[in-house]
């Protein structure tokens, strides 16, 4: 059952990513451009975040099925959780999701010194938008350390 522990971190990371999506959606009417024509583009960043969420969910659903099969709780089709497919599928989907999350964070970081005034008069800084995203990245990064340890200890 300890092997299911990473799924708690994944749930936390997914909620943090969705909080970042919600924060970015407040800025849809903001048009900012850096010198060189780099657009703030909150809608495009939200699409990337949602795609990253789906990649991460696929990877960790695969992990959950592999653990369920290993512990005998559930017997999914063998092709779905074969050792070769899991050894390739989980890291590939995880890496794609992480690359998208890092790309959005890097993009928002370029705008970190801006201060946006929203339609309701409140102010928002892109650094505030990055806070939930950094929580998600830290949680996913913790999984990189936790999984090999769990597998090494033989759980």
N, C-alpha and C positions, 0 to 999 in steps of 0.2 A: 504493500500500500504506500510505502514511502516513495515509490516511483511516480505516484500520482501527484506528489508535492509540487513539481514544476508547473502543473496546471493551475495551481493557485497563483503563482507568479504571473502566468500568462493572462489569467483573468484580470489581475491588477493592471498589467501592462496594457491590455485591450481597453480597459476603462479609462486609463490615463490618455491613451491615444484618441479615444472618442471625445474626451474632454478637450483635447487640443483641437479636434475637428469643430466642436461646438464653439470654442473661442474664436477660431478663424472665421466661422460663418458670420460672426458679428461684424466682420470687416469687409464683407462682400462689396460694399459701396465705396471702398477706399481704393483710389488709384494712385499708387506711388511708383516712381521710377528712379532708379539709380543712374548716375552718369554711365553712359554706354548702353542705355535702353533696357536694363534689367527691370522687369516689372515685378511688383509685389505679388500679384496674381493669387489671391487667397483661394479662389475656386479651384485652380489647378493644383494648388498644394493640398487642398482637401481631397481631391480625387486621388492624389498619390498616397495620402494617409489612409484612405479607405481601401485602396488596393494593397497597401502594406498590411493592413488589418486582415484582409482576406488571405494573403500569403501566410501570415503567421498562424491564422486559424487552421489553415490546411495542414501546415507542418505539425502543429500541436495536436490536432485531431488524429493525425497519423501516429504520433507518439502515444496518445491515449489508447488507440486500437492495438498498438504493438505491446503496450504494458498489459492491457486486458487479456490479450492472447497469451502473453508470457505467464501471467498469474492464474490463468484458467477461468477468469470471470466471464469471458465472452469468446466465442470462436468465430471471428470474421473470416471471409474467404482468404485462403492462403496467399493468393497473389497480392492482396491488399496490404498485408503486413509481413511479407517475406523479408528475410534479413537483407537481401540485396536491395530490394525496393526501399526499405526503411533506411538503410545506410546511405542511399543516394537521395531519396525524396525529402526526408526531414531536413538535412543540412541545406539542400538547394532552396527549398521554399523559405526556410528560416533566413538564409543569406539574402535572398531577393527582398524579403520584407525589411530586413535591417538596412539594406542599401537604400531603399526608398525612404525609410525613416531618417536616416542620416542625411540624405539629400535634401529633404524638407528642412531639417534642422540647420544645415549649412546655408540654405537659401534664406531662411528667416534670420539667421545670424547676420547676414549682410545688411539687414534693415534695423539692427538692434538699437541704433541711436535715434531712430525716429520716434516721434510722439504723435499718435493719431487721435483726433477728436471725432468721436462717433456721433451719429445723428441725435442721440439723446443727450449730448453735451458731455458725456464722460470721456476720460482720456484713457488710451490704451497704448502700451508699448509692445513691440514685437517680442521683447524679452519676457513679458508676461505670458505671451502665447507659447513661448518655448518651455516654460516651467513644466506643464503636464507632459510635453513631449520628452523632456529630459528624464522625467520619472519613468516613462515607458522604456526609453533606451537603457536606463540603468537596470530596470527589471529584466529586460531581455539579455543584457550583458551579464547579469548574475546567473542566468541560465547556462551560459557558456562555461562558467566555473562549476556550477552545481551538477550538471548532467554527467560529465566524466567522473566526478567523484562518486556519484550514486552508482554508476555502472562499474567502476573499479572496486567498490566495496561489495559488489555482488548482490545488490538488492534486486 
